[in-house]
Amino acid sequence: MPLILVAPGLLALPPQMLAACASLGRIAQLARAPALVPLGITAALIEALGAPASTPTAPLAALGAGADPGAYYVAVADPVYLVADRDDLVLAARVDDLGRDADALAATLDTHLAADAARLVVARPGTWFVRTERAYDVVMTPIDAAIGHGVFPHLPRGADAVTWKRWLTEAQMLLHEHPVNVAREADGRSTANGVWFWGGGTLADAGTLPSIAVTALQSPLGDLAHGIARHAGGSIEALSRDETAERALARAAARPHALAVVIQDAIASESDLAHFDARWLAPALKQLARGAVASVELIADGNGVAARWTAAPATLVQRLLAKRTTPFAAPARA
């Protein structure tokens, strides 16, 4: 059984911190050169699962988040912080600390979208989806690929793009002076002054997906993995802070699924990395050495880069060279 470990934010850690982690060095030693994924960590996970690049992420994420997409057309509607640049608006960040602020913002947007027979569905305070009765011919840029960049080159494209561009503009107008954002700005917090639509499609568009065993924290990536598992008849477990690879893999091995996926919380500090290493990465490499898993794949992102490392069991040469240090380094942006 292969194992995929997803570590958001890992590549944004200081280079010396990454190089000092022996388990990451072992991954670098056992894996071929990392595969860069230009569209970000969500696309990297889809790619690692062997699903088509065109797989619509929004209806699957909605399913995983408990917002049943049914037969609707669904797009992710991420609340974002936009910053004015000289010639463009920069998508600076996804706003994920809305808490109770989400209710008033979402109600304003939902009322407005209703005039176009669309609804805003709130799965969690910062996890929003747009649901429509009709399907749209539109290509949207994943937030992973747009964040940190000007939005104009990444606006929706296609025959129905004009509607989604209008909604983006109208959302900015509605949210700019919203009382919630005025209060957030006064408190020194990022405002949710825009919405980013992406991942649109229907569950029927997802087609046949691999049956997987997922252990994940509640997060956008976790929602996607959970949704894939539900759609394909796989199995799902919540990720607890004291979970370990040995226990999770033992349970996964007892279930009839070909792949185990673990979605880690964002790694933003040395202690986060140490926790991830102790609980997951080092034990997974031990399982790989014992032959309990067929491969260990690490998916990570940070500083505008997303990449995949696939570690197979050590060859004879790699075993002989095992004592040599191979420092792990984040790949440069292509």
Secondary structure as GFF3:
##gff-version 3
##sequence-region A 1 334
A	DSSP	beta_strand	3	7	.	.	.	ID=ss1
A	DSSP	three_ten_helix	10	12	.	.	.	ID=ss2
A	DSSP	alpha_helix	15	19	.	.	.	ID=ss3
A	DSSP	alpha_helix	22	30	.	.	.	ID=ss4
A	DSSP	beta_strand	35	36	.	.	.	ID=ss5
A	DSSP	alpha_helix	41	48	.	.	.	ID=ss6
A	DSSP	alpha_helix	57	65	.	.	.	ID=ss7
A	DSSP	beta_strand	73	84	.	.	.	ID=ss8
A	DSSP	beta_strand	89	94	.	.	.	ID=ss9
A	DSSP	alpha_helix	101	114	.	.	.	ID=ss10
A	DSSP	beta_strand	118	124	.	.	.	ID=ss11
A	DSSP	beta_strand	127	132	.	.	.	ID=ss12
A	DSSP	alpha_helix	143	146	.	.	.	ID=ss13
A	DSSP	three_ten_helix	152	154	.	.	.	ID=ss14
A	DSSP	alpha_helix	161	176	.	.	.	ID=ss15
A	DSSP	alpha_helix	179	186	.	.	.	ID=ss16
A	DSSP	beta_strand	194	201	.	.	.	ID=ss17
A	DSSP	alpha_helix	203	206	.	.	.	ID=ss18
A	DSSP	beta_strand	212	216	.	.	.	ID=ss19
A	DSSP	alpha_helix	220	232	.	.	.	ID=ss20
A	DSSP	beta_strand	235	238	.	.	.	ID=ss21
A	DSSP	alpha_helix	245	253	.	.	.	ID=ss22
A	DSSP	beta_strand	259	263	.	.	.	ID=ss23
A	DSSP	alpha_helix	270	276	.	.	.	ID=ss24
A	DSSP	pi_helix	277	281	.	.	.	ID=ss25
A	DSSP	alpha_helix	282	290	.	.	.	ID=ss26
A	DSSP	beta_strand	296	302	.	.	.	ID=ss27
A	DSSP	beta_strand	305	311	.	.	.	ID=ss28
A	DSSP	alpha_helix	316	320	.	.	.	ID=ss29
###
